[in-house]
Each structure stands twice: as structure tokens, then as C-alpha cells.
């Protein structure tokens, strides 16, 4: 382990939960920033209007 001497200063019973909490808070803040600062995420999560893709006609592919 790279930071093995850190556990001489911080107890693992304190350090590990603090680390996990920091990861959870940072993940939540990134996801919150995505939903607040983009327009497509809100539409996607709310089930916005569906866009139907249209395939090209078979005749156009045969004529080439």
C-alpha cells in the first residue's frame, strides 16, 4: 500500500468512512451539476419528446 504510514496518524475506523463519504459527496455533486447545467439530461429523465429516426428508402439505395 502506498500510504501505509498514513494509518499511523489516522485510525482506519475513522479514515475509511471519511474517504467513502468524500467519494459519495463528490459523486453526488457531479451528478447534481450535470442535471442542473444541461438541458438534455432533464428531458431524458422526464421522458421528453421521442424523436423517430427514419430509414432511407430502399429505392434510393438500389439506384446507386
PDBQT receptor file of N, H, CA, C and O in Angstrom, charges set to zero:
ATOM      1  N   UNK A   1       0.847  -1.172   0.000  1.00  0.00    +0.000 N 
ATOM      2  CA  UNK A   1       0.000   0.000   0.000  1.00  0.00    +0.000 C 
ATOM      3  C   UNK A   1       0.894   1.237   0.000  1.00  0.00    +0.000 C 
ATOM      4  O   UNK A   1       1.873   1.303   0.743  1.00  0.00    +0.000 OA
ATOM      5  N   UNK A   2       0.561   2.193  -0.817  1.00  0.00    +0.000 N 
ATOM      6  H   UNK A   2      -0.234   2.140  -1.421  1.00  0.00    +0.000 HD
ATOM      7  CA  UNK A   2       1.397   3.379  -0.981  1.00  0.00    +0.000 C 
ATOM      8  C   UNK A   2       1.407   4.233   0.277  1.00  0.00    +0.000 C 
ATOM      9  O   UNK A   2       2.463   4.704   0.699  1.00  0.00    +0.000 OA
ATOM     10  N   UNK A   3       0.244   4.437   0.877  1.00  0.00    +0.000 N 
ATOM     11  H   UNK A   3      -0.614   4.054   0.534  1.00  0.00    +0.000 HD
ATOM     12  CA  UNK A   3       0.122   5.340   2.022  1.00  0.00    +0.000 C 
ATOM     13  C   UNK A   3      -0.023   4.564   3.324  1.00  0.00    +0.000 C 
ATOM     14  O   UNK A   3      -0.895   4.876   4.136  1.00  0.00    +0.000 OA
ATOM     15  N   UNK A   4       0.805   3.573   3.529  1.00  0.00    +0.000 N 
ATOM     16  H   UNK A   4       1.512   3.319   2.869  1.00  0.00    +0.000 HD
ATOM     17  CA  UNK A   4       0.665   2.739   4.722  1.00  0.00    +0.000 C 
ATOM     18  C   UNK A   4       1.000   3.502   6.003  1.00  0.00    +0.000 C 
ATOM     19  O   UNK A   4       0.445   3.195   7.059  1.00  0.00    +0.000 OA
ATOM     20  N   UNK A   5       1.887   4.478   5.934  1.00  0.00    +0.000 N 
ATOM     21  H   UNK A   5       2.338   4.727   5.076  1.00  0.00    +0.000 HD
ATOM     22  CA  UNK A   5       2.247   5.237   7.130  1.00  0.00    +0.000 C 
ATOM     23  C   UNK A   5       1.157   6.216   7.543  1.00  0.00    +0.000 C 
ATOM     24  O   UNK A   5       1.178   6.731   8.661  1.00  0.00    +0.000 OA
ATOM     25  N   UNK A   6       0.194   6.481   6.639  1.00  0.00    +0.000 N 
ATOM     26  H   UNK A   6       0.177   6.062   5.731  1.00  0.00    +0.000 HD
ATOM     27  CA  UNK A   6      -0.899   7.371   6.988  1.00  0.00    +0.000 C 
ATOM     28  C   UNK A   6      -1.724   6.800   8.139  1.00  0.00    +0.000 C 
ATOM     29  O   UNK A   6      -2.260   7.545   8.959  1.00  0.00    +0.000 OA
ATOM     30  N   UNK A   7      -1.822   5.471   8.192  1.00  0.00    +0.000 N 
ATOM     31  H   UNK A   7      -1.387   4.865   7.526  1.00  0.00    +0.000 HD
ATOM     32  CA  UNK A   7      -2.647   4.836   9.221  1.00  0.00    +0.000 C 
ATOM     33  C   UNK A   7      -1.994   4.918  10.596  1.00  0.00    +0.000 C 
ATOM     34  O   UNK A   7      -2.617   4.557  11.594  1.00  0.00    +0.000 OA
ATOM     35  N   UNK A   8      -0.745   5.388  10.666  1.00  0.00    +0.000 N 
ATOM     36  H   UNK A   8      -0.238   5.682   9.855  1.00  0.00    +0.000 HD
ATOM     37  CA  UNK A   8      -0.129   5.653  11.971  1.00  0.00    +0.000 C 
ATOM     38  C   UNK A   8      -0.664   6.966  12.544  1.00  0.00    +0.000 C 
ATOM     39  O   UNK A   8      -0.600   7.188  13.753  1.00  0.00    +0.000 OA
ATOM     40  N   UNK A   9      -1.190   7.834  11.681  1.00  0.00    +0.000 N 
ATOM     41  H   UNK A   9      -1.243   7.654  10.699  1.00  0.00    +0.000 HD
ATOM     42  CA  UNK A   9      -1.705   9.126  12.113  1.00  0.00    +0.000 C 
ATOM     43  C   UNK A   9      -3.222   9.091  12.238  1.00  0.00    +0.000 C 
ATOM     44  O   UNK A   9      -3.789   9.637  13.185  1.00  0.00    +0.000 OA
ATOM     45  N   UNK A  10      -3.883   8.437  11.266  1.00  0.00    +0.000 N 
ATOM     46  H   UNK A  10      -3.423   7.993  10.497  1.00  0.00    +0.000 HD
ATOM     47  CA  UNK A  10      -5.346   8.374  11.229  1.00  0.00    +0.000 C 
ATOM     48  C   UNK A  10      -5.773   6.931  11.433  1.00  0.00    +0.000 C 
ATOM     49  O   UNK A  10      -5.264   6.029  10.767  1.00  0.00    +0.000 OA
ATOM     50  N   UNK A  11      -6.705   6.708  12.350  1.00  0.00    +0.000 N 
ATOM     51  H   UNK A  11      -7.119   7.440  12.891  1.00  0.00    +0.000 HD
ATOM     52  CA  UNK A  11      -7.212   5.359  12.576  1.00  0.00    +0.000 C 
ATOM     53  C   UNK A  11      -8.018   4.909  11.363  1.00  0.00    +0.000 C 
ATOM     54  O   UNK A  11      -8.762   5.706  10.792  1.00  0.00    +0.000 OA
ATOM     55  N   UNK A  12      -7.885   3.652  10.961  1.00  0.00    +0.000 N 
ATOM     56  H   UNK A  12      -7.280   3.005  11.424  1.00  0.00    +0.000 HD
ATOM     57  CA  UNK A  12      -8.689   3.158   9.830  1.00  0.00    +0.000 C 
ATOM     58  C   UNK A  12     -10.191   3.235  10.109  1.00  0.00    +0.000 C 
ATOM     59  O   UNK A  12     -10.985   3.375   9.179  1.00  0.00    +0.000 OA
ATOM     60  N   UNK A  13     -10.583   3.145  11.375  1.00  0.00    +0.000 N 
ATOM     61  H   UNK A  13      -9.938   3.031  12.131  1.00  0.00    +0.000 HD
ATOM     62  CA  UNK A  13     -12.013   3.221  11.700  1.00  0.00    +0.000 C 
ATOM     63  C   UNK A  13     -12.568   4.625  11.471  1.00  0.00    +0.000 C 
ATOM     64  O   UNK A  13     -13.784   4.802  11.398  1.00  0.00    +0.000 OA
ATOM     65  N   UNK A  14     -11.700   5.616  11.358  1.00  0.00    +0.000 N 
ATOM     66  H   UNK A  14     -10.712   5.472  11.418  1.00  0.00    +0.000 HD
ATOM     67  CA  UNK A  14     -12.114   6.985  11.053  1.00  0.00    +0.000 C 
ATOM     68  C   UNK A  14     -11.824   7.308   9.590  1.00  0.00    +0.000 C 
ATOM     69  O   UNK A  14     -12.657   7.905   8.908  1.00  0.00    +0.000 OA
ATOM     70  N   UNK A  15     -10.660   6.920   9.111  1.00  0.00    +0.000 N 
ATOM     71  H   UNK A  15      -9.983   6.435   9.664  1.00  0.00    +0.000 HD
ATOM     72  CA  UNK A  15     -10.220   7.295   7.766  1.00  0.00    +0.000 C 
ATOM     73  C   UNK A  15     -11.031   6.672   6.653  1.00  0.00    +0.000 C 
ATOM     74  O   UNK A  15     -11.342   7.341   5.668  1.00  0.00    +0.000 OA
ATOM     75  N   UNK A  16     -11.383   5.400   6.787  1.00  0.00    +0.000 N 
ATOM     76  H   UNK A  16     -11.131   4.856   7.588  1.00  0.00    +0.000 HD
ATOM     77  CA  UNK A  16     -12.113   4.717   5.721  1.00  0.00    +0.000 C 
ATOM     78  C   UNK A  16     -13.518   5.292   5.550  1.00  0.00    +0.000 C 
ATOM     79  O   UNK A  16     -13.909   5.581   4.419  1.00  0.00    +0.000 OA
ATOM     80  N   UNK A  17     -14.299   5.471   6.626  1.00  0.00    +0.000 N 
ATOM     81  H   UNK A  17     -13.982   5.236   7.545  1.00  0.00    +0.000 HD
ATOM     82  CA  UNK A  17     -15.616   6.102   6.427  1.00  0.00    +0.000 C 
ATOM     83  C   UNK A  17     -15.535   7.536   5.889  1.00  0.00    +0.000 C 
ATOM     84  O   UNK A  17     -16.392   7.954   5.110  1.00  0.00    +0.000 OA
ATOM     85  N   UNK A  18     -14.528   8.275   6.293  1.00  0.00    +0.000 N 
ATOM     86  H   UNK A  18     -13.832   7.936   6.926  1.00  0.00    +0.000 HD
ATOM     87  CA  UNK A  18     -14.369   9.645   5.772  1.00  0.00    +0.000 C 
ATOM     88  C   UNK A  18     -14.066   9.597   4.279  1.00  0.00    +0.000 C 
ATOM     89  O   UNK A  18     -14.598  10.404   3.516  1.00  0.00    +0.000 OA
ATOM     90  N   UNK A  19     -13.223   8.668   3.855  1.00  0.00    +0.000 N 
ATOM     91  H   UNK A  19     -12.791   8.013   4.475  1.00  0.00    +0.000 HD
ATOM     92  CA  UNK A  19     -12.899   8.520   2.439  1.00  0.00    +0.000 C 
ATOM     93  C   UNK A  19     -14.138   8.129   1.642  1.00  0.00    +0.000 C 
ATOM     94  O   UNK A  19     -14.393   8.696   0.580  1.00  0.00    +0.000 OA
ATOM     95  N   UNK A  20     -14.906   7.175   2.138  1.00  0.00    +0.000 N 
ATOM     96  H   UNK A  20     -14.699   6.714   3.002  1.00  0.00    +0.000 HD
ATOM     97  CA  UNK A  20     -16.116   6.733   1.435  1.00  0.00    +0.000 C 
ATOM     98  C   UNK A  20     -17.131   7.869   1.366  1.00  0.00    +0.000 C 
ATOM     99  O   UNK A  20     -17.791   8.048   0.343  1.00  0.00    +0.000 OA
ATOM    100  N   UNK A  21     -17.261   8.631   2.439  1.00  0.00    +0.000 N 
ATOM    101  H   UNK A  21     -16.725   8.485   3.271  1.00  0.00    +0.000 HD
ATOM    102  CA  UNK A  21     -18.178   9.767   2.438  1.00  0.00    +0.000 C 
ATOM    103  C   UNK A  21     -17.730  10.827   1.431  1.00  0.00    +0.000 C 
ATOM    104  O   UNK A  21     -18.564  11.425   0.751  1.00  0.00    +0.000 OA
ATOM    105  N   UNK A  22     -16.430  11.061   1.331  1.00  0.00    +0.000 N 
ATOM    106  H   UNK A  22     -15.753  10.575   1.883  1.00  0.00    +0.000 HD
ATOM    107  CA  UNK A  22     -15.918  12.045   0.373  1.00  0.00    +0.000 C 
ATOM    108  C   UNK A  22     -16.212  11.607  -1.059  1.00  0.00    +0.000 C 
ATOM    109  O   UNK A  22     -16.572  12.435  -1.896  1.00  0.00    +0.000 OA
ATOM    110  N   UNK A  23     -16.064  10.337  -1.345  1.00  0.00    +0.000 N 
ATOM    111  H   UNK A  23     -15.772   9.664  -0.665  1.00  0.00    +0.000 HD
ATOM    112  CA  UNK A  23     -16.371   9.823  -2.688  1.00  0.00    +0.000 C 
ATOM    113  C   UNK A  23     -17.857   9.977  -2.975  1.00  0.00    +0.000 C 
ATOM    114  O   UNK A  23     -18.234  10.384  -4.074  1.00  0.00    +0.000 OA
ATOM    115  N   UNK A  24     -18.704   9.656  -2.004  1.00  0.00    +0.000 N 
ATOM    116  H   UNK A  24     -18.398   9.325  -1.112  1.00  0.00    +0.000 HD
ATOM    117  CA  UNK A  24     -20.154   9.764  -2.207  1.00  0.00    +0.000 C 
ATOM    118  C   UNK A  24     -20.578  11.214  -2.419  1.00  0.00    +0.000 C 
ATOM    119  O   UNK A  24     -21.405  11.491  -3.287  1.00  0.00    +0.000 OA
ATOM    120  N   UNK A  25     -20.029  12.134  -1.647  1.00  0.00    +0.000 N 
ATOM    121  H   UNK A  25     -19.357  11.909  -0.942  1.00  0.00    +0.000 HD
ATOM    122  CA  UNK A  25     -20.387  13.546  -1.783  1.00  0.00    +0.000 C 
ATOM    123  C   UNK A  25     -19.916  14.102  -3.117  1.00  0.00    +0.000 C 
ATOM    124  O   UNK A  25     -20.645  14.851  -3.768  1.00  0.00    +0.000 OA
ATOM    125  N   UNK A  26     -18.709  13.746  -3.530  1.00  0.00    +0.000 N 
ATOM    126  H   UNK A  26     -18.116  13.138  -3.001  1.00  0.00    +0.000 HD
ATOM    127  CA  UNK A  26     -18.214  14.248  -4.822  1.00  0.00    +0.000 C 
ATOM    128  C   UNK A  26     -19.017  13.666  -5.982  1.00  0.00    +0.000 C 
ATOM    129  O   UNK A  26     -19.283  14.367  -6.959  1.00  0.00    +0.000 OA
ATOM    130  N   UNK A  27     -19.403  12.405  -5.889  1.00  0.00    +0.000 N 
ATOM    131  H   UNK A  27     -19.187  11.836  -5.095  1.00  0.00    +0.000 HD
ATOM    132  CA  UNK A  27     -20.220  11.801  -6.938  1.00  0.00    +0.000 C 
ATOM    133  C   UNK A  27     -21.581  12.472  -7.016  1.00  0.00    +0.000 C 
ATOM    134  O   UNK A  27     -22.074  12.757  -8.107  1.00  0.00    +0.000 OA
ATOM    135  N   UNK A  28     -22.186  12.725  -5.873  1.00  0.00    +0.000 N 
ATOM    136  H   UNK A  28     -21.786  12.493  -4.986  1.00  0.00    +0.000 HD
ATOM    137  CA  UNK A  28     -23.478  13.410  -5.844  1.00  0.00    +0.000 C 
ATOM    138  C   UNK A  28     -23.375  14.811  -6.432  1.00  0.00    +0.000 C 
ATOM    139  O   UNK A  28     -24.259  15.238  -7.175  1.00  0.00    +0.000 OA
ATOM    140  N   UNK A  29     -22.306  15.526  -6.108  1.00  0.00    +0.000 N 
ATOM    141  H   UNK A  29     -21.588  15.178  -5.505  1.00  0.00    +0.000 HD
ATOM    142  CA  UNK A  29     -22.166  16.893  -6.609  1.00  0.00    +0.000 C 
ATOM    143  C   UNK A  29     -21.952  16.914  -8.124  1.00  0.00    +0.000 C 
ATOM    144  O   UNK A  29     -22.433  17.823  -8.800  1.00  0.00    +0.000 OA
ATOM    145  N   UNK A  30     -21.241  15.931  -8.659  1.00  0.00    +0.000 N 
ATOM    146  H   UNK A  30     -20.851  15.192  -8.110  1.00  0.00    +0.000 HD
ATOM    147  CA  UNK A  30     -21.053  15.863 -10.114  1.00  0.00    +0.000 C 
ATOM    148  C   UNK A  30     -22.385  15.584 -10.803  1.00  0.00    +0.000 C 
ATOM    149  O   UNK A  30     -22.707  16.215 -11.810  1.00  0.00    +0.000 OA
ATOM    150  N   UNK A  31     -23.159  14.644 -10.268  1.00  0.00    +0.000 N 
ATOM    151  H   UNK A  31     -22.897  14.131  -9.450  1.00  0.00    +0.000 HD
ATOM    152  CA  UNK A  31     -24.449  14.333 -10.866  1.00  0.00    +0.000 C 
ATOM    153  C   UNK A  31     -25.422  15.511 -10.736  1.00  0.00    +0.000 C 
ATOM    154  O   UNK A  31     -26.199  15.774 -11.654  1.00  0.00    +0.000 OA
ATOM    155  N   UNK A  32     -25.384  16.200  -9.636  1.00  0.00    +0.000 N 
ATOM    156  H   UNK A  32     -24.752  15.987  -8.890  1.00  0.00    +0.000 HD
ATOM    157  CA  UNK A  32     -26.231  17.379  -9.467  1.00  0.00    +0.000 C 
ATOM    158  C   UNK A  32     -25.843  18.471 -10.457  1.00  0.00    +0.000 C 
ATOM    159  O   UNK A  32     -26.712  19.123 -11.036  1.00  0.00    +0.000 OA
ATOM    160  N   UNK A  33     -24.558  18.669 -10.650  1.00  0.00    +0.000 N 
ATOM    161  H   UNK A  33     -23.852  18.139 -10.180  1.00  0.00    +0.000 HD
ATOM    162  CA  UNK A  33     -24.100  19.670 -11.616  1.00  0.00    +0.000 C 
ATOM    163  C   UNK A  33     -24.544  19.310 -13.031  1.00  0.00    +0.000 C 
ATOM    164  O   UNK A  33     -24.916  20.192 -13.805  1.00  0.00    +0.000 OA
ATOM    165  N   UNK A  34     -24.508  18.031 -13.374  1.00  0.00    +0.000 N 
ATOM    166  H   UNK A  34     -24.206  17.315 -12.745  1.00  0.00    +0.000 HD
ATOM    167  CA  UNK A  34     -24.965  17.615 -14.703  1.00  0.00    +0.000 C 
ATOM    168  C   UNK A  34     -26.441  17.897 -14.904  1.00  0.00    +0.000 C 
ATOM    169  O   UNK A  34     -26.845  18.386 -15.959  1.00  0.00    +0.000 OA
ATOM    170  N   UNK A  35     -27.245  17.594 -13.905  1.00  0.00    +0.000 N 
ATOM    171  H   UNK A  35     -26.918  17.197 -13.048  1.00  0.00    +0.000 HD
ATOM    172  CA  UNK A  35     -28.683  17.799 -14.074  1.00  0.00    +0.000 C 
ATOM    173  C   UNK A  35     -29.061  19.272 -14.038  1.00  0.00    +0.000 C 
ATOM    174  O   UNK A  35     -30.047  19.670 -14.658  1.00  0.00    +0.000 OA
ATOM    175  N   UNK A  36     -28.300  20.082 -13.328  1.00  0.00    +0.000 N 
ATOM    176  H   UNK A  36     -27.499  19.760 -12.824  1.00  0.00    +0.000 HD
ATOM    177  CA  UNK A  36     -28.647  21.496 -13.228  1.00  0.00    +0.000 C 
ATOM    178  C   UNK A  36     -28.132  22.315 -14.408  1.00  0.00    +0.000 C 
ATOM    179  O   UNK A  36     -28.721  23.346 -14.732  1.00  0.00    +0.000 OA
ATOM    180  N   UNK A  37     -27.051  21.888 -15.059  1.00  0.00    +0.000 N 
ATOM    181  H   UNK A  37     -26.572  21.050 -14.796  1.00  0.00    +0.000 HD
ATOM    182  CA  UNK A  37     -26.400  22.716 -16.076  1.00  0.00    +0.000 C 
ATOM    183  C   UNK A  37     -26.557  22.222 -17.505  1.00  0.00    +0.000 C 
ATOM    184  O   UNK A  37     -25.987  22.812 -18.422  1.00  0.00    +0.000 OA
ATOM    185  N   UNK A  38     -27.307  21.166 -17.712  1.00  0.00    +0.000 N 
ATOM    186  H   UNK A  38     -27.770  20.687 -16.966  1.00  0.00    +0.000 HD
ATOM    187  CA  UNK A  38     -27.542  20.700 -19.076  1.00  0.00    +0.000 C 
ATOM    188  C   UNK A  38     -29.037  20.651 -19.339  1.00  0.00    +0.000 C 
ATOM    189  O   UNK A  38     -29.836  20.518 -18.412  1.00  0.00    +0.000 OA
ATOM    190  N   UNK A  39     -29.407  20.759 -20.598  1.00  0.00    +0.000 N 
ATOM    191  H   UNK A  39     -28.758  20.867 -21.351  1.00  0.00    +0.000 HD
ATOM    192  CA  UNK A  39     -30.833  20.722 -20.936  1.00  0.00    +0.000 C 
ATOM    193  C   UNK A  39     -31.276  19.319 -21.330  1.00  0.00    +0.000 C 
ATOM    194  O   UNK A  39     -32.428  18.954 -21.099  1.00  0.00    +0.000 OA
ATOM    195  N   UNK A  40     -30.396  18.534 -21.912  1.00  0.00    +0.000 N 
ATOM    196  H   UNK A  40     -29.459  18.830 -22.100  1.00  0.00    +0.000 HD
ATOM    197  CA  UNK A  40     -30.806  17.231 -22.414  1.00  0.00    +0.000 C 
ATOM    198  C   UNK A  40     -31.007  16.213 -21.301  1.00  0.00    +0.000 C 
ATOM    199  O   UNK A  40     -31.797  15.284 -21.468  1.00  0.00    +0.000 OA
ATOM    200  N   UNK A  41     -30.317  16.356 -20.166  1.00  0.00    +0.000 N 
ATOM    201  H   UNK A  41     -29.675  17.110 -20.030  1.00  0.00    +0.000 HD
ATOM    202  CA  UNK A  41     -30.472  15.382 -19.079  1.00  0.00    +0.000 C 
ATOM    203  C   UNK A  41     -31.868  15.486 -18.480  1.00  0.00    +0.000 C 
ATOM    204  O   UNK A  41     -32.509  14.470 -18.209  1.00  0.00    +0.000 OA
ATOM    205  N   UNK A  42     -32.341  16.716 -18.271  1.00  0.00    +0.000 N 
ATOM    206  H   UNK A  42     -31.821  17.541 -18.490  1.00  0.00    +0.000 HD
ATOM    207  CA  UNK A  42     -33.683  16.902 -17.721  1.00  0.00    +0.000 C 
ATOM    208  C   UNK A  42     -34.734  16.316 -18.654  1.00  0.00    +0.000 C 
ATOM    209  O   UNK A  42     -35.671  15.658 -18.201  1.00  0.00    +0.000 OA
ATOM    210  N   UNK A  43     -34.585  16.547 -19.941  1.00  0.00    +0.000 N 
ATOM    211  H   UNK A  43     -33.824  17.081 -20.309  1.00  0.00    +0.000 HD
ATOM    212  CA  UNK A  43     -35.540  15.996 -20.907  1.00  0.00    +0.000 C 
ATOM    213  C   UNK A  43     -35.485  14.479 -20.926  1.00  0.00    +0.000 C 
ATOM    214  O   UNK A  43     -36.518  13.815 -21.020  1.00  0.00    +0.000 OA
ATOM    215  N   UNK A  44     -34.295  13.935 -20.837  1.00  0.00    +0.000 N 
ATOM    216  H   UNK A  44     -33.456  14.474 -20.760  1.00  0.00    +0.000 HD
ATOM    217  CA  UNK A  44     -34.139  12.480 -20.847  1.00  0.00    +0.000 C 
ATOM    218  C   UNK A  44     -34.768  11.862 -19.606  1.00  0.00    +0.000 C 
ATOM    219  O   UNK A  44     -35.485  10.867 -19.709  1.00  0.00    +0.000 OA
ATOM    220  N   UNK A  45     -34.512  12.434 -18.441  1.00  0.00    +0.000 N 
ATOM    221  H   UNK A  45     -33.929  13.243 -18.357  1.00  0.00    +0.000 HD
ATOM    222  CA  UNK A  45     -35.044  11.881 -17.210  1.00  0.00    +0.000 C 
ATOM    223  C   UNK A  45     -36.550  12.065 -17.094  1.00  0.00    +0.000 C 
ATOM    224  O   UNK A  45     -37.223  11.248 -16.466  1.00  0.00    +0.000 OA
ATOM    225  N   UNK A  46     -37.091  13.124 -17.689  1.00  0.00    +0.000 N 
ATOM    226  H   UNK A  46     -36.545  13.788 -18.200  1.00  0.00    +0.000 HD
ATOM    227  CA  UNK A  46     -38.529  13.360 -17.650  1.00  0.00    +0.000 C 
ATOM    228  C   UNK A  46     -39.263  12.661 -18.781  1.00  0.00    +0.000 C 
ATOM    229  O   UNK A  46     -40.488  12.752 -18.864  1.00  0.00    +0.000 OA
ATOM    230  N   UNK A  47     -38.550  11.970 -19.647  1.00  0.00    +0.000 N 
ATOM    231  H   UNK A  47     -37.555  11.896 -19.580  1.00  0.00    +0.000 HD
ATOM    232  CA  UNK A  47     -39.192  11.288 -20.765  1.00  0.00    +0.000 C 
ATOM    233  C   UNK A  47     -39.666  12.272 -21.810  1.00  0.00    +0.000 C 
ATOM    234  O   UNK A  47     -40.829  12.252 -22.213  1.00  0.00    +0.000 OA
ATOM    235  N   UNK A  48     -38.764  13.132 -22.250  1.00  0.00    +0.000 N 
ATOM    236  H   UNK A  48     -37.819  13.148 -21.923  1.00  0.00    +0.000 HD
ATOM    237  CA  UNK A  48     -39.095  14.167 -23.228  1.00  0.00    +0.000 C 
ATOM    238  C   UNK A  48     -39.625  13.576 -24.525  1.00  0.00    +0.000 C 
ATOM    239  O   UNK A  48     -39.793  12.363 -24.649  1.00  0.00    +0.000 OA
ATOM    240  N   UNK A  49     -39.882  14.437 -25.468  1.00  0.00    +0.000 N 
ATOM    241  H   UNK A  49     -39.746  15.422 -25.367  1.00  0.00    +0.000 HD
ATOM    242  CA  UNK A  49     -40.466  14.007 -26.728  1.00  0.00    +0.000 C 
ATOM    243  C   UNK A  49     -39.548  13.016 -27.427  1.00  0.00    +0.000 C 
ATOM    244  O   UNK A  49     -38.325  13.155 -27.424  1.00  0.00    +0.000 OA
ATOM    245  N   UNK A  50     -40.158  12.045 -28.006  1.00  0.00    +0.000 N 
ATOM    246  H   UNK A  50     -41.152  11.932 -28.008  1.00  0.00    +0.000 HD
ATOM    247  CA  UNK A  50     -39.411  10.994 -28.697  1.00  0.00    +0.000 C 
ATOM    248  C   UNK A  50     -39.146  11.427 -30.135  1.00  0.00    +0.000 C 
ATOM    249  O   UNK A  50     -40.038  11.938 -30.811  1.00  0.00    +0.000 OA
ATOM    250  N   UNK A  51     -37.925  11.221 -30.592  1.00  0.00    +0.000 N 
ATOM    251  H   UNK A  51     -37.200  10.806 -30.043  1.00  0.00    +0.000 HD
ATOM    252  CA  UNK A  51     -37.569  11.527 -31.974  1.00  0.00    +0.000 C 
ATOM    253  C   UNK A  51     -37.457  10.206 -32.711  1.00  0.00    +0.000 C 
ATOM    254  O   UNK A  51     -36.694   9.325 -32.316  1.00  0.00    +0.000 OA
ATOM    255  N   UNK A  52     -38.215  10.077 -33.773  1.00  0.00    +0.000 N 
ATOM    256  H   UNK A  52     -38.835  10.793 -34.094  1.00  0.00    +0.000 HD
ATOM    257  CA  UNK A  52     -38.229   8.833 -34.535  1.00  0.00    +0.000 C 
ATOM    258  C   UNK A  52     -37.240   8.967 -35.685  1.00  0.00    +0.000 C 
ATOM    259  O   UNK A  52     -37.317   9.906 -36.477  1.00  0.00    +0.000 OA
ATOM    260  N   UNK A  53     -36.304   8.014 -35.768  1.00  0.00    +0.000 N 
ATOM    261  H   UNK A  53     -36.241   7.252 -35.124  1.00  0.00    +0.000 HD
ATOM    262  CA  UNK A  53     -35.342   8.003 -36.871  1.00  0.00    +0.000 C 
ATOM    263  C   UNK A  53     -35.997   7.347 -38.082  1.00  0.00    +0.000 C 
ATOM    264  O   UNK A  53     -36.633   6.300 -37.962  1.00  0.00    +0.000 OA
ATOM    265  N   UNK A  54     -35.838   7.961 -39.235  1.00  0.00    +0.000 N 
ATOM    266  H   UNK A  54     -35.322   8.812 -39.333  1.00  0.00    +0.000 HD
ATOM    267  CA  UNK A  54     -36.441   7.449 -40.467  1.00  0.00    +0.000 C 
ATOM    268  C   UNK A  54     -35.338   6.829 -41.302  1.00  0.00    +0.000 C 
ATOM    269  O   UNK A  54     -34.327   7.473 -41.583  1.00  0.00    +0.000 OA
ATOM    270  N   UNK A  55     -35.527   5.586 -41.696  1.00  0.00    +0.000 N 
ATOM    271  H   UNK A  55     -36.348   5.063 -41.468  1.00  0.00    +0.000 HD
ATOM    272  CA  UNK A  55     -34.562   4.900 -42.551  1.00  0.00    +0.000 C 
ATOM    273  C   UNK A  55     -34.712   5.400 -43.981  1.00  0.00    +0.000 C 
ATOM    274  O   UNK A  55     -35.817   5.734 -44.410  1.00  0.00    +0.000 OA
ATOM    275  N   UNK A  56     -33.595   5.454 -44.730  1.00  0.00    +0.000 N 
ATOM    276  H   UNK A  56     -32.698   5.183 -44.382  1.00  0.00    +0.000 HD
ATOM    277  CA  UNK A  56     -33.712   5.874 -46.141  1.00  0.00    +0.000 C 
ATOM    278  C   UNK A  56     -34.514   4.847 -46.942  1.00  0.00    +0.000 C 
ATOM    279  O   UNK A  56     -34.547   3.660 -46.618  1.00  0.00    +0.000 OA
ATOM    280  N   UNK A  57     -35.140   5.332 -47.969  1.00  0.00    +0.000 N 
ATOM    281  H   UNK A  57     -35.114   6.296 -48.233  1.00  0.00    +0.000 HD
ATOM    282  CA  UNK A  57     -35.957   4.445 -48.794  1.00  0.00    +0.000 C 
ATOM    283  C   UNK A  57     -35.108   3.405 -49.489  1.00  0.00    +0.000 C 
ATOM    284  O   UNK A  57     -33.955   3.673 -49.829  1.00  0.00    +0.000 OA
ATOM    285  N   UNK A  58     -35.650   2.237 -49.703  1.00  0.00    +0.000 N 
ATOM    286  H   UNK A  58     -36.586   2.019 -49.427  1.00  0.00    +0.000 HD
ATOM    287  CA  UNK A  58     -34.921   1.141 -50.336  1.00  0.00    +0.000 C 
ATOM    288  C   UNK A  58     -34.606   1.476 -51.790  1.00  0.00    +0.000 C 
ATOM    289  O   UNK A  58     -33.581   1.027 -52.304  1.00  0.00    +0.000 OA
ATOM    290  N   UNK A  59     -35.452   2.251 -52.470  1.00  0.00    +0.000 N 
ATOM    291  H   UNK A  59     -36.284   2.616 -52.053  1.00  0.00    +0.000 HD
ATOM    292  CA  UNK A  59     -35.250   2.595 -53.874  1.00  0.00    +0.000 C 
ATOM    293  C   UNK A  59     -33.986   3.445 -54.048  1.00  0.00    +0.000 C 
ATOM    294  O   UNK A  59     -33.279   3.298 -55.045  1.00  0.00    +0.000 OA
ATOM    295  N   UNK A  60     -33.700   4.317 -53.106  1.00  0.00    +0.000 N 
ATOM    296  H   UNK A  60     -34.275   4.437 -52.296  1.00  0.00    +0.000 HD
ATOM    297  CA  UNK A  60     -32.535   5.188 -53.210  1.00  0.00    +0.000 C 
ATOM    298  C   UNK A  60     -31.237   4.377 -53.120  1.00  0.00    +0.000 C 
ATOM    299  O   UNK A  60     -30.249   4.722 -53.768  1.00  0.00    +0.000 OA
ATOM    300  N   UNK A  61     -31.233   3.334 -52.349  1.00  0.00    +0.000 N 
ATOM    301  H   UNK A  61     -32.035   3.053 -51.823  1.00  0.00    +0.000 HD
ATOM    302  CA  UNK A  61     -30.038   2.508 -52.205  1.00  0.00    +0.000 C 
ATOM    303  C   UNK A  61     -29.829   1.638 -53.453  1.00  0.00    +0.000 C 
ATOM    304  O   UNK A  61     -28.686   1.361 -53.817  1.00  0.00    +0.000 OA
ATOM    305  N   UNK A  62     -30.891   1.210 -54.099  1.00  0.00    +0.000 N 
ATOM    306  H   UNK A  62     -31.819   1.435 -53.802  1.00  0.00    +0.000 HD
ATOM    307  CA  UNK A  62     -30.803   0.342 -55.270  1.00  0.00    +0.000 C 
ATOM    308  C   UNK A  62     -30.347   1.120 -56.499  1.00  0.00    +0.000 C 
ATOM    309  O   UNK A  62     -29.631   0.566 -57.333  1.00  0.00    +0.000 OA
ATOM    310  N   UNK A  63     -30.737   2.383 -56.637  1.00  0.00    +0.000 N 
ATOM    311  H   UNK A  63     -31.319   2.833 -55.959  1.00  0.00    +0.000 HD
ATOM    312  CA  UNK A  63     -30.405   3.187 -57.816  1.00  0.00    +0.000 C 
ATOM    313  C   UNK A  63     -28.942   3.526 -57.921  1.00  0.00    +0.000 C 
ATOM    314  O   UNK A  63     -28.470   3.811 -59.022  1.00  0.00    +0.000 OA
ATOM    315  N   UNK A  64     -28.197   3.511 -56.833  1.00  0.00    +0.000 N 
ATOM    316  H   UNK A  64     -28.581   3.280 -55.939  1.00  0.00    +0.000 HD
ATOM    317  CA  UNK A  64     -26.774   3.845 -56.874  1.00  0.00    +0.000 C 
ATOM    318  C   UNK A  64     -26.048   2.753 -57.499  1.00  0.00    +0.000 C 
ATOM    319  O   UNK A  64     -24.827   2.824 -57.638  1.00  0.00    +0.000 OA
TER     320      UNK A  64
